[in-house]
Amino acid sequence: MSDMATPITFDTHPDRYKHWKLSIEPPVATLTLDVDERGGLSTDYELKLNSYDLSVDIELYDAVQRLRFEHPEVRAVVVTGGKDKIFCAGANIRMLAGSPHGAKVNFCKFTNETRCAIEDASAHSGQRWLAALNGTASGGGYELALATEEILLIDDGNSAVSLPEVPLLAVLPGTGGLTRIIDKRHVRPDRADVFSTLPEGVRGERAKAWGLVDEVLPRSRFAEAVAERAAAAAEGSDRPTGEEGVELTPLERTETDSGFAYPNLRVDLDAEEFTATLTLQGPAEAAPPTRDASWWPLAACRELDDALLLLRTNHPELGTLVLRTEGDPEVVAAIDDALLNGTGEDWFVREVVLYWKRTLKRLELSSRSLIALIEPGSCFAGTLFEVALCADRSYMLDGEDPERPGVAPAAVILTGMNFGPLVRGNGLTRLQNRFLGHEDHVEALDGRIGKPIEAAEAAELGLVTATPDEIDWEDEVRLVIEERASYSPDALTGMEANLRFGGPETMETKIFGRLTAWQNWIFQRPNAAGEKGALRAYGTGARGQFDKNRV
């Protein structure tokens, strides 16, 4: 994973899937998990019993994206297993036991983000997901099912659902299972406690009675009932019929002397300063929506998403992301108007907006210090200003850039995209989160929509952290980056997570917050990961040896 010699990429296509089979019979698509045991990222383990590693989830993420953009005719998605009597055994234990700590945590984070994307599709894209459990679903396999809207379990006297991590591995379910069975499926807490300590899980009518699944069906009726439920789920969708999808063509990513680049994004890596600078290039013109992947809002979002995944997975030591933009903020604002006007009428525009929402969340969840630099020639407007609002600090140059004489002073522009469509995991906009408890100020900012805001006013309105002039700019930026690199990355990650995620709790914030705080800690404890811990002992016939002190 992140510590492997060969960099991991997230480029794939259904034609190259090793682990999933995608079939489409409109209005239903079926994703069948049929894992290639020897097709994982490493030869150190085999993916037996339909267990998975990152390679399996990279394909699943790709499928989720393609179903949303390339198949508007799909209104329901059935995820099922391709092996007899087993749906999915969850994350591969050998992979987890042999992975460095950071790789474990990033793996769990990515799987969580993909499960949340499935829920987002069900909630906002008119593409309802159902799980057809043709056999036992354990651990992460059951957590995948929990991300769907409806779970159907085959009743063959053997198949069960389970979360065996606590009794067998001394860790927690890593993909939100404990949160979803309580917050989403409303399983009674005492029953959830029993369930989470039963390695063999719960089967049949008991699973249904406890709320762990929605229906239990005999083998003779299973396929027919799944088809009926999928058809019913598809009926209420507002996705169009008779429209062509938008092909997600391969990304144009090239290596550069300092990092890598795309048509709309440049990533410069600095190992000495422990930084990666991401420079988003704004659109050249306010072109109306076009039905292809080159339309700037979709192209730029795909590139940013890919870059964040590559940095997280292959460059964990680069602890600060410096966020920059180049272009005309007025053009970005005009593009935002097209996004806002089309969201309620055009399925494609809606998907682009939802994609920006997910990608901005991934930026905030990247466990990196985020520093936005707003300079003359930048285009932090609307959707791109959300990038700056994600940052822990934002610096705006007050005056001209000495190296770019004649370029107009930096200005930011608020658009309607800052006031609703791009909500965070807690359900608030970033402006609401920034000015928590000051709703009147957010309402007043609404009156500034479409008007360029230069440095002094941006500082007065609280939209930026500081506004150094051209004399102090270079030194102040340098010092803040050097300061960040001098601190403990662990302490920074904890501090940033606490400060970024104020406001109300939601199922999503609980999943990511508890993963960061608890699973991160448990993965390092000797009871789980030590030489005699449960992860290493699993499958050897020996039991993990536990330090009985509670911390």
Backbone torsions as a table, in degrees:
resi	resn	phi	psi	omega
1	MET	NA	-125.8	-172.0
2	SER	-66.9	-21.3	-177.1
3	ASP	-98.2	6.1	178.9
4	MET	-75.9	154.6	-177.5
5	ALA	-66.6	-38.7	-178.4
6	THR	-86.4	124.0	179.3
7	PRO	-59.6	144.7	178.0
8	ILE	-92.2	135.5	172.7
9	THR	-118.4	165.6	-176.5
10	PHE	-113.6	18.2	179.5
11	ASP	-81.7	121.4	173.7
12	THR	-157.9	-179.2	-176.7
13	HIS	-159.3	149.0	179.2
14	PRO	-50.9	-30.1	178.5
15	ASP	-66.2	-20.0	-176.9
16	ARG	-111.2	5.0	179.7
17	TYR	-60.9	136.5	173.7
18	LYS	-99.0	-23.3	-167.0
19	HIS	-119.2	-16.9	-177.6
20	TRP	-123.6	148.4	172.6
21	LYS	-120.9	126.8	-178.5
22	LEU	-111.1	121.1	175.4
23	SER	-126.8	144.8	-174.8
24	ILE	-130.6	123.6	171.5
25	GLU	-131.5	88.0	-172.4
26	PRO	-47.7	137.6	10.2
27	PRO	-94.5	19.0	-174.6
28	VAL	-117.1	138.6	170.5
29	ALA	-113.9	146.5	177.7
30	THR	-121.6	125.2	175.1
31	LEU	-107.7	117.1	-176.6
32	THR	-109.8	122.4	179.8
33	LEU	-86.2	111.3	-179.8
34	ASP	-136.3	81.3	-166.9
35	VAL	-70.7	133.6	170.8
36	ASP	-78.3	111.7	-173.6
37	GLU	-56.5	-34.5	-177.2
38	ARG	-101.4	15.5	-175.3
39	GLY	-103.0	18.7	179.9
40	GLY	-77.4	-175.9	-178.3
41	LEU	-75.8	-16.4	-177.4
42	SER	-135.7	153.8	175.4
43	THR	-88.0	3.3	-177.0
44	ASP	-78.7	-7.5	-178.6
45	TYR	-151.0	160.2	174.0
46	GLU	-114.6	140.4	-176.4
47	LEU	-87.9	68.8	-177.2
48	LYS	-76.2	157.0	175.9
49	LEU	58.1	36.4	179.8
50	ASN	57.2	32.8	172.7
51	SER	-78.6	167.2	-173.1
52	TYR	-135.5	157.1	167.7
53	ASP	-126.0	-166.4	-175.6
54	LEU	-61.6	-32.7	-178.4
55	SER	-61.2	-34.9	179.4
56	VAL	-68.8	-40.9	-177.8
57	ASP	-76.5	-26.9	173.8
58	ILE	-61.0	-42.6	177.8
59	GLU	-66.8	-40.3	179.0
60	LEU	-63.0	-43.3	178.8
61	TYR	-60.6	-42.5	178.7
62	ASP	-61.6	-41.8	179.9
63	ALA	-64.1	-41.8	178.4
64	VAL	-59.2	-45.4	179.9
65	GLN	-63.9	-46.2	-176.8
66	ARG	-67.1	-37.8	178.5
67	LEU	-61.3	-36.0	-177.7
68	ARG	-74.5	-39.5	-174.5
69	PHE	-96.3	-39.0	-172.6
70	GLU	-90.7	-12.7	-173.6
71	HIS	-133.8	72.1	177.2
72	PRO	-62.7	-20.3	-179.4
73	GLU	-74.5	-13.5	-178.7
74	VAL	-85.8	121.8	-178.1
75	ARG	-112.9	-13.8	177.0
76	ALA	-145.3	144.9	-179.4
77	VAL	-127.0	126.8	176.3
78	VAL	-104.7	125.1	174.6
79	VAL	-108.2	127.6	-176.2
80	THR	-144.1	178.2	-178.0
81	GLY	-104.3	151.7	-178.6
82	GLY	-105.7	5.9	179.3
83	LYS	-116.5	151.9	-175.4
84	ASP	-69.7	130.8	172.5
85	LYS	66.3	10.4	177.4
86	ILE	-142.2	126.0	172.0
87	PHE	-84.7	-59.5	179.4
88	CYS	-165.5	131.9	179.5
89	ALA	-87.7	3.4	176.9
90	GLY	90.3	-165.5	-179.7
91	ALA	-63.1	138.4	-177.6
92	ASN	-67.3	124.7	-173.6
93	ILE	-69.1	-39.6	178.3
94	ARG	-61.4	-39.9	177.8
95	MET	-61.6	-47.4	-179.2
96	LEU	-63.0	-44.8	-177.1
97	ALA	-63.1	-33.3	-177.0
98	GLY	-93.4	-3.6	-176.5
99	SER	-87.4	143.7	171.6
100	PRO	-61.1	159.7	-175.1
101	HIS	-55.7	-48.9	-177.9
102	GLY	-60.8	-36.5	178.8
103	ALA	-65.6	-39.7	177.0
104	LYS	-59.1	-48.7	-175.0
105	VAL	-67.3	-42.9	179.1
106	ASN	-65.7	-35.4	175.5
107	PHE	-60.2	-47.9	179.2
108	CYS	-63.6	-38.9	-179.0
109	LYS	-64.2	-44.1	-179.5
110	PHE	-65.2	-42.8	178.1
111	THR	-62.9	-37.8	176.6
112	ASN	-61.8	-45.8	-178.9
113	GLU	-62.1	-37.8	179.1
114	THR	-68.3	-41.1	177.0
115	ARG	-63.0	-39.2	177.4
116	CYS	-65.5	-33.8	177.1
117	ALA	-66.4	-34.7	175.2
118	ILE	-63.9	-45.6	179.1
119	GLU	-64.5	-36.0	177.9
120	ASP	-64.6	-38.5	178.0
121	ALA	-63.9	-42.2	178.9
122	SER	-65.4	-38.6	-173.9
123	ALA	-81.0	-34.5	-168.1
124	HIS	-125.6	-15.0	-174.9
125	SER	-105.6	-0.3	-177.3
126	GLY	68.6	27.1	-178.1
127	GLN	-126.7	87.9	-174.4
128	ARG	-75.9	134.9	179.9
129	TRP	-105.6	137.9	176.4
130	LEU	-128.5	148.6	175.9
131	ALA	-109.2	123.5	175.7
132	ALA	-107.0	94.4	-174.8
133	LEU	-82.2	99.7	-178.6
134	ASN	-81.4	2.8	-179.7
135	GLY	-173.3	-167.0	-176.1
136	THR	-63.8	137.7	175.9
137	ALA	-120.3	110.6	-175.5
138	SER	-113.5	146.4	172.0
139	GLY	51.0	-122.1	-179.4
140	GLY	-61.7	-23.9	175.3
141	GLY	-66.6	-43.0	176.1
142	TYR	-70.5	-34.1	177.6
143	GLU	-64.0	-34.3	174.0
144	LEU	-62.3	-44.2	177.8
145	ALA	-62.0	-37.5	-179.5
146	LEU	-63.3	-22.7	178.9
147	ALA	-75.8	-14.3	-180.0
148	THR	-86.8	172.2	-177.9
149	GLU	-85.5	-22.3	-175.5
150	GLU	-147.6	135.3	-178.1
151	ILE	-119.7	121.4	178.0
152	LEU	-112.5	125.6	-175.6
153	LEU	-114.3	132.6	176.4
154	ILE	-71.4	138.9	-179.8
155	ASP	-105.6	90.6	-179.0
156	ASP	-118.9	13.8	179.5
157	GLY	82.0	-5.7	-176.4
158	ASN	-130.5	-35.9	-173.9
159	SER	-69.2	137.4	-175.9
160	ALA	-142.3	166.9	168.4
161	VAL	-113.2	144.7	-177.0
162	SER	-156.6	153.9	168.9
163	LEU	-125.1	84.1	-171.3
164	PRO	-90.5	11.3	-171.9
165	GLU	-61.8	-43.8	-176.7
166	VAL	-64.4	-53.1	-177.5
167	PRO	-72.0	-30.9	-174.3
168	LEU	-96.9	-31.9	-169.1
169	LEU	-122.1	-8.5	-179.4
170	ALA	63.6	25.0	174.1
171	VAL	-126.3	-177.6	177.4
172	LEU	-101.5	156.3	166.8
173	PRO	-54.4	127.2	-168.2
174	GLY	-91.8	-0.7	-174.7
175	THR	-127.0	43.3	170.4
176	GLY	80.3	11.9	-174.8
177	GLY	-60.3	-45.9	-177.8
178	LEU	-64.0	-36.9	179.2
179	THR	-71.2	-44.0	-174.9
180	ARG	-69.0	-35.4	-179.3
181	ILE	-67.4	-27.1	177.9
182	ILE	-88.6	-56.2	-171.4
183	ASP	-77.2	-31.6	-175.1
184	LYS	-99.8	-46.5	-176.4
185	ARG	-96.4	-7.6	174.2
186	HIS	57.9	39.2	173.5
187	VAL	-69.7	138.2	-179.9
188	ARG	-59.6	135.1	-173.7
189	PRO	-56.5	-38.7	-179.1
190	ASP	-69.0	-37.3	175.5
191	ARG	-67.2	-38.0	176.8
192	ALA	-61.3	-37.3	177.7
193	ASP	-63.4	-47.3	178.0
194	VAL	-60.7	-48.1	-178.5
195	PHE	-57.4	-42.4	-174.3
196	SER	-77.0	-2.0	176.1
197	THR	-120.2	13.0	176.2
198	LEU	-103.1	101.0	-178.5
199	PRO	-57.4	-34.6	-178.2
200	GLU	-78.9	-13.0	177.5
201	GLY	78.8	-164.2	-177.0
202	VAL	-127.9	137.9	-177.0
203	ARG	-126.5	169.7	169.6
204	GLY	57.8	-145.8	-174.9
205	GLU	-62.8	-27.0	177.3
206	ARG	-64.2	-40.5	177.7
207	ALA	-61.5	-39.7	178.5
208	LYS	-70.1	-44.5	-177.7
209	ALA	-61.9	-34.1	-179.9
210	TRP	-81.7	-9.3	-179.4
211	GLY	87.6	12.9	-179.4
212	LEU	-77.4	-26.1	174.3
213	VAL	-137.5	166.6	-178.6
214	ASP	-94.2	-29.8	-177.5
215	GLU	-153.4	145.4	175.6
216	VAL	-119.1	125.6	-170.2
217	LEU	-129.3	138.8	177.3
218	PRO	-66.6	155.8	-178.5
219	ARG	-56.1	-36.6	-177.6
220	SER	-66.0	-22.8	-177.3
221	ARG	-110.5	-3.7	-167.1
222	PHE	-62.4	-55.7	-176.2
223	ALA	-60.8	-42.9	-179.5
224	GLU	-63.5	-44.2	-178.6
225	ALA	-67.0	-38.3	177.5
226	VAL	-61.6	-44.1	179.1
227	ALA	-61.9	-40.7	179.3
228	GLU	-64.4	-44.5	-179.3
229	ARG	-65.7	-39.1	179.1
230	ALA	-65.2	-42.0	178.7
231	ALA	-63.4	-40.1	178.5
232	ALA	-65.7	-40.4	179.3
233	ALA	-64.0	-34.4	-177.6
234	ALA	-73.0	-22.8	-172.1
235	GLU	-61.6	-37.8	-174.6
236	GLY	-86.7	5.6	-174.6
237	SER	-76.4	148.6	175.6
238	ASP	-102.6	12.5	177.3
239	ARG	-69.3	148.0	-171.7
240	PRO	-77.0	161.2	170.6
241	THR	-114.6	145.5	176.2
242	GLY	81.0	9.0	178.0
243	GLU	-105.1	146.8	177.1
244	GLU	-78.6	143.8	174.5
245	GLY	-79.8	176.4	179.5
246	VAL	-110.9	113.7	-177.1
247	GLU	-68.2	130.4	175.1
248	LEU	-85.6	85.0	-177.6
249	THR	-65.7	157.1	-178.2
250	PRO	-56.3	140.3	178.0
251	LEU	-68.4	143.9	176.1
252	GLU	-94.2	90.7	-179.6
253	ARG	-114.3	125.8	-179.0
254	THR	-123.3	148.1	175.6
255	GLU	-78.8	141.3	176.5
256	THR	-123.0	174.4	179.4
257	ASP	-62.1	-28.4	-175.5
258	SER	-111.6	-2.2	-178.3
259	GLY	168.6	-116.8	177.4
260	PHE	-153.6	163.0	-173.3
261	ALA	-149.1	156.3	174.7
262	TYR	-126.8	174.9	178.4
263	PRO	-59.2	-30.1	-175.8
264	ASN	-118.8	8.6	-176.1
265	LEU	-153.5	132.9	175.1
266	ARG	-117.8	134.6	179.6
267	VAL	-120.4	115.0	179.7
268	ASP	-107.7	124.3	-177.0
269	LEU	-100.6	135.3	179.9
270	ASP	-130.4	97.9	-176.6
271	ALA	-67.4	-29.6	-178.6
272	GLU	-72.2	-37.8	179.7
273	GLU	-93.4	-2.7	-179.2
274	PHE	57.8	41.1	-177.9
275	THR	-128.3	157.0	166.4
276	ALA	-127.7	127.3	178.8
277	THR	-102.5	120.2	179.7
278	LEU	-104.9	117.2	179.9
279	THR	-113.3	108.3	178.3
280	LEU	-85.7	129.6	178.1
281	GLN	-92.9	120.9	179.9
282	GLY	-69.6	168.7	-178.4
283	PRO	-68.8	148.3	178.8
284	ALA	-75.0	-29.4	-179.7
285	GLU	-150.9	160.4	-178.7
286	ALA	-86.5	66.0	-177.5
287	ALA	-70.9	141.3	176.3
288	PRO	-65.6	163.5	-179.2
289	PRO	-54.9	130.5	175.3
290	THR	-117.1	145.7	-175.4
291	ARG	-83.5	60.1	172.3
292	ASP	-156.6	165.5	-172.6
293	ALA	-73.4	-4.5	-179.8
294	SER	-86.0	-11.0	178.2
295	TRP	-57.0	128.3	-166.8
296	TRP	-51.3	-47.7	-177.4
297	PRO	-58.5	-38.7	178.9
298	LEU	-74.5	-45.0	-178.1
299	ALA	-61.5	-47.1	-178.5
300	ALA	-65.1	-38.4	-180.0
301	CYS	-66.7	-43.5	177.8
302	ARG	-60.3	-41.1	-178.6
303	GLU	-68.0	-42.2	178.1
304	LEU	-63.6	-43.6	178.7
305	ASP	-58.4	-48.7	-179.3
306	ASP	-62.7	-43.7	-178.8
307	ALA	-62.9	-41.1	179.2
308	LEU	-62.5	-40.8	179.1
309	LEU	-66.9	-41.6	178.9
310	LEU	-64.6	-42.2	-179.9
311	LEU	-66.1	-43.9	-178.6
312	ARG	-62.9	-40.4	-172.1
313	THR	-84.9	-38.8	-171.5
314	ASN	-106.9	-13.4	-177.0
315	HIS	-133.6	58.4	-176.5
316	PRO	-65.9	-17.9	-178.0
317	GLU	-79.4	-14.7	179.8
318	LEU	-85.7	93.3	-167.2
319	GLY	-86.7	-8.7	-179.9
320	THR	-123.7	128.3	172.7
321	LEU	-103.9	120.6	175.9
322	VAL	-95.4	122.8	-172.0
323	LEU	-106.3	119.7	-178.8
324	ARG	-130.8	160.6	173.2
325	THR	-137.4	158.3	174.9
326	GLU	-138.9	132.5	178.3
327	GLY	145.7	-166.6	-176.4
328	ASP	-101.5	114.2	-178.7
329	PRO	-62.9	-28.5	179.0
330	GLU	-65.7	-35.6	178.5
331	VAL	-69.7	-41.1	176.7
332	VAL	-60.5	-42.4	178.9
333	ALA	-61.4	-38.4	178.4
334	ALA	-67.2	-38.6	175.5
335	ILE	-61.6	-40.4	178.1
336	ASP	-59.5	-38.2	177.1
337	ASP	-59.0	-40.7	178.5
338	ALA	-65.4	-39.1	177.8
339	LEU	-64.2	-46.3	-178.2
340	LEU	-65.8	-41.0	-177.5
341	ASN	-70.9	-27.7	-175.9
342	GLY	-95.9	-12.2	-172.6
343	THR	-58.2	-41.5	-176.1
344	GLY	-83.1	-10.9	-173.0
345	GLU	-118.0	-25.5	-170.6
346	ASP	-119.8	115.9	-177.9
347	TRP	-57.9	-37.5	-177.7
348	PHE	-67.3	-46.7	178.2
349	VAL	-61.6	-40.4	177.0
350	ARG	-58.6	-43.3	-179.8
351	GLU	-64.3	-37.4	178.7
352	VAL	-63.8	-43.7	178.9
353	VAL	-63.3	-44.5	179.2
354	LEU	-63.4	-34.5	178.1
355	TYR	-65.7	-43.1	175.9
356	TRP	-60.7	-39.4	178.8
357	LYS	-59.3	-46.2	-179.3
358	ARG	-67.3	-39.5	-176.9
359	THR	-70.1	-38.2	176.1
360	LEU	-64.3	-36.2	174.2
361	LYS	-63.1	-41.0	179.3
362	ARG	-63.2	-38.2	176.5
363	LEU	-58.6	-47.0	-178.9
364	GLU	-66.8	-26.2	-177.3
365	LEU	-94.4	11.8	-171.9
366	SER	-83.1	5.1	178.1
367	SER	51.9	43.7	176.1
368	ARG	-131.5	148.6	168.8
369	SER	-68.9	134.2	-176.9
370	LEU	-116.2	119.1	-179.2
371	ILE	-122.8	117.4	178.7
372	ALA	-96.9	134.8	177.7
373	LEU	-115.7	115.1	-177.5
374	ILE	-106.7	109.1	-170.7
375	GLU	-125.7	165.3	171.1
376	PRO	-54.0	135.8	-177.2
377	GLY	90.4	-3.7	177.9
378	SER	-85.9	166.9	-177.5
379	CYS	-135.0	54.3	177.1
380	PHE	-80.0	82.9	178.7
381	ALA	-126.9	138.8	172.8
382	GLY	50.7	-114.6	-178.0
383	THR	-57.1	-41.9	179.1
384	LEU	-74.2	-25.1	173.3
385	PHE	-68.1	-25.6	173.6
386	GLU	-59.3	-33.9	176.8
387	VAL	-59.8	-43.9	177.8
388	ALA	-67.3	-36.1	179.6
389	LEU	-69.4	-20.3	173.4
390	CYS	-71.4	-23.1	-170.8
391	ALA	-70.2	150.8	174.5
392	ASP	-70.2	-34.2	175.0
393	ARG	-143.4	149.0	176.2
394	SER	-133.2	132.7	-178.8
395	TYR	-117.5	130.7	-176.8
396	MET	-122.0	122.4	-177.5
397	LEU	-71.4	124.6	179.7
398	ASP	-96.3	98.9	-178.4
399	GLY	124.5	-168.6	-178.8
400	GLU	-83.6	154.1	173.3
401	ASP	-84.0	117.3	-177.8
402	PRO	-56.6	-28.8	-178.6
403	GLU	-84.7	-7.2	-179.7
404	ARG	-135.2	64.8	-177.9
405	PRO	-60.6	141.5	179.0
406	GLY	91.0	-13.9	177.0
407	VAL	-77.8	134.8	-176.9
408	ALA	-60.3	147.9	178.8
409	PRO	-56.3	154.6	-179.4
410	ALA	-61.4	142.3	175.3
411	ALA	-146.6	144.8	172.6
412	VAL	-109.7	155.2	179.6
413	ILE	-131.7	127.7	173.1
414	LEU	-86.1	142.0	174.1
415	THR	-131.3	176.9	178.1
416	GLY	-60.6	-20.4	178.7
417	MET	-66.2	-20.0	178.6
418	ASN	-84.8	-1.8	-171.8
419	PHE	-123.9	27.6	176.0
420	GLY	168.3	-54.3	-170.5
421	PRO	-67.4	-28.4	-170.6
422	LEU	-106.3	55.6	-176.5
423	VAL	-69.6	156.8	178.7
424	ARG	-84.8	-178.6	180.0
425	GLY	-63.7	-22.0	179.7
426	ASN	-90.4	5.4	177.2
427	GLY	86.3	-1.3	179.2
428	LEU	-99.7	153.9	167.9
429	THR	-71.9	165.6	179.2
430	ARG	-69.5	-29.7	174.5
431	LEU	-68.2	-41.5	176.4
432	GLN	-62.7	-39.3	179.2
433	ASN	-69.5	-37.6	-179.2
434	ARG	-66.1	-38.4	-177.4
435	PHE	-111.8	48.7	-178.3
436	LEU	-58.6	128.9	-178.1
437	GLY	84.3	-0.4	179.6
438	HIS	-125.8	58.7	-176.2
439	GLU	-61.4	-30.7	179.8
440	ASP	-63.9	-33.6	179.2
441	HIS	-68.8	-40.4	178.0
442	VAL	-63.1	-40.8	178.0
443	GLU	-63.2	-37.9	178.5
444	ALA	-66.8	-35.8	179.1
445	LEU	-64.2	-26.9	177.3
446	ASP	-56.5	-31.7	178.8
447	GLY	-73.0	-8.1	179.0
448	ARG	-97.5	3.6	-178.2
449	ILE	-56.3	131.1	175.0
450	GLY	83.7	-3.2	-177.3
451	LYS	-106.0	124.3	178.7
452	PRO	-57.7	135.2	-178.4
453	ILE	-120.1	112.5	-179.9
454	GLU	-85.5	179.7	-165.0
455	ALA	-56.7	-50.8	-175.3
456	ALA	-60.5	-43.4	-179.9
457	GLU	-70.9	-37.1	178.1
458	ALA	-60.9	-39.4	177.3
459	ALA	-66.9	-42.3	-179.7
460	GLU	-62.8	-37.5	-179.6
461	LEU	-81.3	-5.1	178.7
462	GLY	78.0	20.4	-176.6
463	LEU	-85.2	-14.8	179.1
464	VAL	-135.6	164.4	-177.6
465	THR	-81.3	-45.1	-177.2
466	ALA	-154.3	158.2	-177.8
467	THR	-132.2	71.6	178.3
468	PRO	-63.6	150.2	174.7
469	ASP	-85.1	-179.3	-174.8
470	GLU	-64.4	-21.4	178.7
471	ILE	-74.0	-41.5	-174.7
472	ASP	-94.7	-13.4	-170.2
473	TRP	-53.7	-56.4	-173.6
474	GLU	-60.4	-44.9	-178.8
475	ASP	-66.8	-40.6	-177.2
476	GLU	-67.3	-41.7	178.3
477	VAL	-64.7	-44.3	179.8
478	ARG	-60.5	-43.9	-177.1
479	LEU	-65.9	-39.7	-178.9
480	VAL	-67.5	-35.6	178.6
481	ILE	-71.0	-42.6	177.6
482	GLU	-64.0	-40.0	178.8
483	GLU	-60.7	-45.0	-178.6
484	ARG	-60.8	-41.0	-178.0
485	ALA	-68.9	-19.1	-177.2
486	SER	-85.7	-13.3	-176.8
487	TYR	-88.8	163.0	175.3
488	SER	-66.4	124.9	176.8
489	PRO	-58.9	-35.5	180.0
490	ASP	-63.5	-46.3	-179.4
491	ALA	-65.0	-39.6	179.2
492	LEU	-63.4	-43.9	179.8
493	THR	-58.1	-44.9	179.1
494	GLY	-66.0	-42.8	180.0
495	MET	-63.2	-47.5	-177.1
496	GLU	-62.9	-42.2	-179.5
497	ALA	-62.9	-38.9	178.5
498	ASN	-66.4	-42.0	-175.3
499	LEU	-78.4	-32.1	-177.3
500	ARG	-73.2	-34.2	-165.5
501	PHE	-110.7	56.6	172.0
502	GLY	-79.6	-173.6	177.1
503	GLY	84.0	-165.5	-174.2
504	PRO	-68.5	154.7	174.4
505	GLU	-89.2	142.7	171.6
506	THR	-129.8	173.3	176.3
507	MET	-57.3	-39.1	-178.6
508	GLU	-66.2	-45.2	-179.9
509	THR	-67.3	-33.0	176.7
510	LYS	-64.9	-43.4	-178.4
511	ILE	-60.3	-49.2	-176.7
512	PHE	-76.0	-37.7	179.0
513	GLY	-64.8	-42.2	-178.5
514	ARG	-74.6	-31.4	173.8
515	LEU	-61.8	-47.5	-178.3
516	THR	-61.3	-47.2	-172.4
517	ALA	-79.5	-43.3	-171.5
518	TRP	-97.1	-55.0	-177.2
519	GLN	-63.0	-38.7	177.5
520	ASN	-55.3	-44.0	-179.4
521	TRP	-71.0	-47.2	-175.9
522	ILE	-63.8	-35.1	179.2
523	PHE	-61.9	-20.9	-178.8
524	GLN	-98.4	-9.1	-175.0
525	ARG	-75.8	141.8	178.5
526	PRO	-57.1	-30.3	-179.7
527	ASN	-60.0	-29.4	178.6
528	ALA	-101.7	-53.3	-167.1
529	ALA	-106.5	-1.6	180.0
530	GLY	-71.5	173.1	-178.0
531	GLU	-58.6	-31.3	178.9
532	LYS	-110.0	17.4	-179.4
533	GLY	-78.2	169.2	-173.0
534	ALA	-66.0	-35.3	-179.9
535	LEU	-62.7	-40.7	-178.7
536	ARG	-78.3	-29.3	-178.6
537	ALA	-78.9	-20.9	-173.6
538	TYR	-57.9	128.9	177.1
539	GLY	87.4	-5.1	-179.1
540	THR	-92.7	-11.5	-173.9
541	GLY	92.9	-14.1	177.9
542	ALA	-94.4	156.3	176.6
543	ARG	-97.1	149.4	174.5
544	GLY	-63.5	145.9	178.3
545	GLN	-103.6	124.5	-170.6
546	PHE	-109.8	136.5	164.5
547	ASP	-72.6	118.9	-171.2
548	LYS	-81.8	-3.1	178.6
549	ASN	-69.7	128.9	174.1
550	ARG	-85.4	137.7	-175.6
551	VAL	-109.7	NA	NA
